[in-house]
Amino acid sequence: MPFIDTHTHLYLPEFDADRDEMVKRAVDNGIVKMLMPNIDIDSVDSILSARDRYLDICYPMMGLHPTSVKDDYREQLDRLEQLYYEHEFIAVGEIGIDLYWDKTYLREQVNAFRRQIAYAVDNSLPIVVHSRESFREVFNVLDEFSGSNLKGVLHSFTGGTEELKKADELGLMLGIGGIVTFKNSGLDTVLKEADPSRIVLETDSPYLAPVPYRGKRNESSYIPLINRKIADIFGMSEERIADLIYNNSSDLFSLIND
């Protein structure tokens, strides 16, 4: 069964000691593509290095993560947008709003989010949306682009049925990762109301490892564990749900099916 990890930060220092081995484990477990969201201007060299080292396996996105949005966000976005003319990126991400730790830069986060969505829409690129403790604020901005060429995924989706419905109205996919395997997350109940054709798999590695690795470093080789849980939720075979979700991911990110 081939899989795509649609969200992994495998270029971060957490993998410096064994990145080659980690990528090999992933490939050995059927993960044929790993999609890498950017964080800020300082992570660009690392993400491009990973792309070059693992050609046709690792694919980069470009964006400014909401927790990296500060007073200099306009300058950062100017520099990041210039990179689109120098390299090929499969999506605009990771972008969005994060109000979990700090609300100091909410206005700047909203402005940066809006600007990056507009760039994605104008260039027919999908967006990868970070929405921690900020569904209302995120949807308020996304609503401004309703009816446009908007497409993308709500990364690490942990919403309820209301957020599920809103995502569907906007035509956004749901990025489902290790949280769905957590006993008390409640996400499995919510997903029963979802259409599996709207789901993509992700790890968000090195974060949010699925059971039985919860609390440890996450990695792309754990994607089949997430797929198994989703198959159970929908009462489908692991092979059938894997094939469906693989095609969902390939279509969203315009990846060539192997």
C-alpha positions in Angstrom: 0.0 0.0 0.0 1.5 3.4 -1.0 1.1 6.3 1.4 1.8 10.0 1.3 2.7 11.9 4.5 1.2 15.3 3.7 2.8 17.1 6.6 6.2 16.4 8.1 9.0 18.6 9.4 11.7 16.1 8.7 14.2 18.8 8.0 14.2 20.0 11.7 17.2 19.3 14.0 15.3 16.5 15.8 16.2 14.3 12.8 19.8 15.5 12.3 21.3 12.4 13.9 19.4 9.8 11.8 17.5 11.5 9.0 18.7 9.0 6.3 17.6 6.1 8.5 14.2 7.7 9.3 13.5 8.3 5.6 14.5 4.7 4.8 12.1 3.4 7.5 9.3 5.4 5.9 10.0 4.2 2.4 10.2 0.6 3.7 6.8 1.1 5.2 5.2 2.3 2.0 5.5 6.0 2.3 6.4 7.1 -1.2 6.1 10.8 -0.7 6.7 13.2 2.2 5.5 16.8 2.0 7.3 19.4 4.0 5.7 22.7 5.2 8.0 25.6 5.7 8.2 27.6 9.0 10.0 30.9 8.2 12.9 32.4 6.3 15.4 30.6 8.6 14.1 27.1 7.7 14.3 27.6 3.9 17.9 26.2 3.5 17.1 23.1 5.5 13.9 22.3 3.6 15.5 22.8 0.3 18.5 20.6 1.4 16.1 17.8 2.3 14.3 18.2 -1.0 17.6 17.8 -2.9 18.8 14.9 -0.8 15.6 12.9 -1.2 14.5 13.8 -4.7 11.1 12.5 -5.8 10.4 11.5 -2.1 10.4 14.9 -0.3 8.5 17.9 -1.6 8.7 21.4 -0.2 6.0 24.0 0.5 6.7 27.6 1.2 5.0 29.8 3.8 5.3 31.7 7.0 4.1 29.8 10.1 1.8 31.8 12.3 4.0 31.5 15.4 6.8 33.0 13.3 4.7 36.1 12.5 6.2 39.1 14.3 6.7 42.8 13.5 8.9 41.9 10.5 6.3 39.7 8.8 6.0 41.8 5.7 9.7 41.7 5.0 9.7 37.9 5.6 6.8 37.4 3.2 8.5 39.6 0.6 11.6 37.3 0.8 9.5 34.1 0.9 7.4 35.1 -2.1 10.6 35.8 -4.1 11.6 32.2 -3.6 8.5 31.0 -5.6 10.3 32.4 -8.7 13.5 30.5 -7.9 12.2 27.1 -6.8 9.2 24.8 -7.3 6.8 24.4 -4.3 3.7 22.2 -4.2 1.7 24.4 -1.7 1.6 27.6 0.3 2.1 26.4 3.9 2.3 26.2 6.7 0.1 29.3 7.2 -2.8 30.3 9.5 -3.5 31.6 13.0 -2.3 30.2 16.3 -3.7 31.6 19.5 -2.6 28.8 21.8 0.4 30.5 23.4 0.1 34.2 22.6 -2.4 36.6 21.1 0.0 39.6 20.8 0.4 39.3 17.1 -3.2 38.4 16.2 -3.6 41.3 13.8 -0.3 40.5 12.1 -1.2 36.8 11.9 -4.5 37.7 10.2 -2.8 40.0 7.7 -0.1 37.4 6.9 -2.7 34.7 6.5 -4.8 36.8 4.2 -1.8 37.7 2.0 -0.6 34.2 1.7 -4.1 32.8 0.8 -4.4 35.5 -1.9 -1.0 34.4 -3.3 -2.1 30.8 -3.4 -5.4 31.5 -5.0 -3.8 33.7 -7.7 -1.3 31.0 -8.5 -3.6 28.0 -8.2 -1.7 26.5 -5.3 -3.3 24.6 -2.3 -2.9 26.0 1.2 -2.0 24.1 4.3 -3.7 25.8 7.3 -2.6 25.8 10.9 -5.6 26.6 13.2 -4.7 26.0 16.8 -7.2 27.5 19.1 -8.3 29.7 16.2 -11.1 28.1 14.1 -13.3 31.2 14.3 -10.5 33.5 13.3 -9.3 31.2 10.5 -12.7 30.7 9.1 -13.4 34.4 9.1 -10.4 35.0 6.8 -11.1 32.0 4.7 -14.7 33.2 4.1 -13.3 36.2 2.3 -12.1 33.8 -0.4 -15.2 31.7 -0.7 -16.1 31.1 -4.3 -12.6 31.7 -5.5 -9.9 29.2 -6.5 -9.5 28.2 -2.9 -8.2 24.7 -2.1 -6.2 23.1 0.6 -6.2 21.2 3.9 -6.9 22.0 7.5 -3.7 20.7 9.1 -4.0 18.6 12.3 -7.8 18.8 12.3 -9.2 18.6 15.8 -12.6 20.3 15.3 -16.1 19.2 15.9 -19.0 18.6 13.6 -19.5 22.4 13.2 -15.9 22.8 12.0 -16.3 19.7 9.8 -19.3 21.2 8.1 -17.5 24.6 7.6 -14.5 22.9 6.1 -16.7 21.0 3.6 -18.5 24.3 2.7 -15.1 25.9 1.9 -14.0 22.8 -0.1 -11.1 22.1 2.3 -9.6 18.7 3.1 -9.0 17.4 6.6 -5.4 16.6 7.7 -5.6 13.6 10.1 -2.7 12.6 12.2 -1.8 10.8 15.4 -4.4 12.6 17.5 -7.1 10.4 16.0 -5.5 7.4 17.8 -5.6 9.1 21.2 -8.1 7.4 23.4 -9.9 10.5 24.6 -9.5 12.8 21.6 -13.1 12.3 20.4 -11.9 12.8 16.9 -12.9 9.3 15.8 -16.5 10.2 16.6 -16.4 13.4 14.7 -14.8 11.7 11.6 -17.7 9.3 11.4 -19.6 12.3 10.0 -17.0 13.0 7.4 -16.6 11.9 3.9 -13.4 9.8 3.5 -12.9 11.5 0.1 -12.1 14.7 2.1 -9.3 13.2 4.3 -5.5 13.2 3.9 -2.9 11.6 6.2 -0.2 13.4 8.0 2.2 13.0 10.9 3.3 16.5 11.7 6.6 14.8 12.7 8.5 15.1 15.0 5.3 16.0 16.9 2.1 14.2 17.8 3.2 10.6 17.4 0.3 8.1 17.3 -0.4 5.3 19.8 1.6 3.3 20.7 4.4 5.9 20.2 2.6 8.8 21.9 5.0 11.1 23.7 8.0 10.0 21.6 9.4 11.5 18.4 7.0 11.1 15.5 8.1 10.0 12.0 6.6 9.3 8.6 6.9 5.5 9.0 4.0 5.7 11.5 1.5 6.7 8.8 0.1 3.1 8.4 -1.0 3.3 12.1 -3.1 6.3 11.4 -4.5 4.7 8.2 -5.5 1.6 10.3 -7.4 3.8 12.7 -9.3 5.6 9.9 -10.1 2.3 8.2 -11.6 1.1 11.5 -13.7 4.3 11.8 -15.2 3.9 8.4 -15.5 0.2 8.5 -13.3 -0.2 5.4 -10.3 -2.4 4.7 -6.9 -0.8 5.3 -6.1 -1.3 1.6 -9.2 0.4 0.3 -9.0 3.5 2.6 -5.2 3.8 1.9 -5.9 3.8 -1.9 -8.7 6.4 -1.5 -6.6 8.7 0.7 -3.5 8.3 -1.5 -5.6 9.6 -4.5 -7.0 12.4 -2.3 -3.5 13.6 -1.5 -2.2 13.2 -5.1 -5.1 15.2 -6.5 -4.9 18.0 -3.9 -1.1 18.6 -4.3 -1.0 17.8 -8.0 1.4 14.9 -7.5 2.0 12.3 -10.2 0.7 8.9 -9.2 3.4 6.3 -9.3 
